[in-house]
Amino acid sequence: MIKTVNLQKVFRTDEVETWALHNVSIEVKEGEFVAVMGPSGCGKSTLLNILGLLDNPTGGAYCLNGVEVSKYTESQRTSLRKGVIGFVFQSFNLIDELNVYENIELPLLYMGIPAAERKRRVEEAMDRMAIAHRSRHFPQQLSGGQQQRVAIARAVVANPKLILADEPTGNLDSKNGKEVMDLLTRLNKEGATIVMVTHSQHDASYADRIINLFDGQVVTEVMI
């Protein structure tokens, strides 16, 4: 599903050139659960942003489902993301002015899904994440664990084949963190491919494989 070859990302200012990624070559097969680990500033989130088509690499190749996408324009990347990639963030990234139902429905609105189908999918996603009883609540009325369940429901409501998770338990206590990891594991068993950035060795243990980054380079890959 994912293949990168000598992926590079350089951030330049007038005085400084910073290599965030240096010749990163990885592969992720369909149905895999892969954890990406490494110290702060090693390029983990930069890599995830490129895999999620939020950014383009400076150099190298990135193939998603066999299609070379590294030179795509922003509008091409946006179009390709819809319904293909779901994102789960550490900070949840819910919209405060929308209730739970509306937050989950948002990706389907962008995709132009008809109202009846949207309703069916949102209700199904809320049931899967055990959040239906909070459908009319707003994010600020929810606990951190509940907010992350809403964020996961929003990520999966369009049935994406690829879920990208950036420190999904970073703002949660251990009990809610375990719930989120169990949810991601279940989604993986149901067929979703998952790439997760994490600092947590415990969270990484849920994955099939760990890719370790250091100074923007892959240093080891470990099967679990």
N, C-alpha and C positions, 0 to 999 in steps of 0.2 A: 504493500500500500504506500509506504514512504521509502524513498531512496534519496540520499544526498551524497554528492561527490565533491570533495574538496570545497565544502561550503565556507565562505568567508564573509565576515561583516566588519567593516571598518567605519568608525565614527570619527569625522574630521572637523576640527575647528581651525581658525587661522594659525594657531600655534601648535596644536596637539593632534596627533593621529593615534587613535586607540583601537587596537584589534580586539573586538569582542569575540569573534569566532575565527579560528585559524585552521583551514583545511579539515573541516569536520565531515567525515564520511560515515553515515549510519544507514541501516535498513530496519524497517519495522514491518513485519508481515501482518496481513489481515487477521484480526482476532487476537493479536498479542496484547499483553499488558506490560508496558515498559516504563521503568522509573529512570529519571535523569537526576543524578546527584552531583554535588560539588560545592565548594565554599562560595560564599557571597561574591558576586562580581566575576564568576568564572564563565559566564555566557549562557547559563541555563534558560533564563527568561527570554534572552535574545533568540536563542534557538527555537523556543516554543512559539515566539511571535512569527518567525519565518515559516515554521511548519503550519501555523494557523492562518497563513496568508494575510497577516496584519502588516507585514513588512517584507521587502525584497532583500536578498543577500547582495553584497558588493561583488562577489565572485563565486564561481562554482555552479553546480547544477542541483536542482531540486525537482524530483519527479513525484507527483501525487497521483496514485492510481494509473501509473504509466504515462502521465502527461507532464511534460517539462513546463514548469510554471514559474521559474525563477525570474523571468523577464516580464511577467504579466504587469499590466497597468493596474492602478488602484481599482478601477471599475471592473476589470476582469477578475481581480482577486475577490472583490465583494460578491460578484455574481457566482463564482465558484464555491465560496464559503457557504452560501445559503443551502441549508438542508443536508450539507455534507459534513460540516465540522461543528461540534458543540464545544463551548468553552465553560470551564469552571474556574473561578478566581478565588484567591485567598480572601479578598475584601468583598466577596459576594457580587458587587456591582449591580445591585437591584436599584430600581428607580423608585425613590421615596414617595412620589406623587401617585404611583400606581399600586393597586392592591395585589395580593398574591396571584389571583386569577389573571389580572391584566399583565403582570410581569411575565408570567409563563406564556401568555398568548402572543406577546410581542413578536417573536421570530416568525410566527405563522402569518401575522399581518404583513410583515415585510415580504413574505413569499407569495402573498396574494391568495392564501387558502380561503375557500368559502366559509361563511360564518358557522354553518352546521358542522362542518368537518373540524373547524377550529375548536368548537365547544367539545366535541367528542374527544379530540386529542388532549386538550387541556385537562379535562376531567380524568382521563386515563392516566396522564402524567402525575396529577395530584394524588391519585389513588396509589400509584406505584411508590411515591415518595412519602406516603402517609401524612399528607399536608392538606387534604380536602377540607377538613374542619376549620382551616384557617383561610379559606379562599377569599373572604372579604376583609381580612386584616391587611394592614399596611406594614412594610418592612420594619419600621420602628416599634411595632407592637409585638415583634417576634424575638425569640432568643436567637443567639448566634447559630445554634444547630438547626433551628427551623429555617433561618434565612439561607443557610447553605443547602438545605433540602429543596427550597424553592429555586435556588440557582441551578441545582442539578436538574430539577424538573424542566426548567427553561432550556437547559442545554440539550435535553433528550427529547423534547416535545416534537421536534421535526424528524425524529428517528435518524440521527446522523450516524454515519459509519465510523467516524473518528471523533473521540472525545479528548480534548486537551485540558489538563488540569494543572494549574499553577499554584502550588502550596495549598491544596484544597482544605487541609485541616489546620493551617497556620494560625487562624484566629479562634480555634475551638479548644475546649477542654478535652481531656482524654476520652470521656464517655461519648461526647458528640463526635469527636474525631473518629472513634471506632465505628460509629454508625455510618459516617460518610464513607469510610474505607470499605465497609461491608456493602454499601450501596454501589460503589464503583466496581467492586468485585462481581456483584450480581449482574450489573450491566455488561461487564466483560464476558461473563458466562452466557449471556443472552446474545452475544455476537458483536458487541462494540469493540473496536480497537481503541486502546487507551494509552496515551503518553502523558506521564505525570512528572512534573518537577517537584522535588521535595528535598528538605534538609533532614527529614526523619528516617533513620534506618528502619524503625518499626514500620512506618508506612510503606517504605520501599520493599519490605519483605512480602507484601501482598502481590507484587509484580512477578512476571515470569523471568524478567531480565533487568539488570541494572547497568546503565551506561554512566560512567564517572567522567566528568569534565574537570579540567584544571587549566587555568589560563587560556580558556577558549579552545582547548583541544581535548579530544577523547583520549583518556589515559588507560582506561580498562573497561571491559565489558564482562559482566558476570552473570551466568545463568543461575537461577534460584531453584 
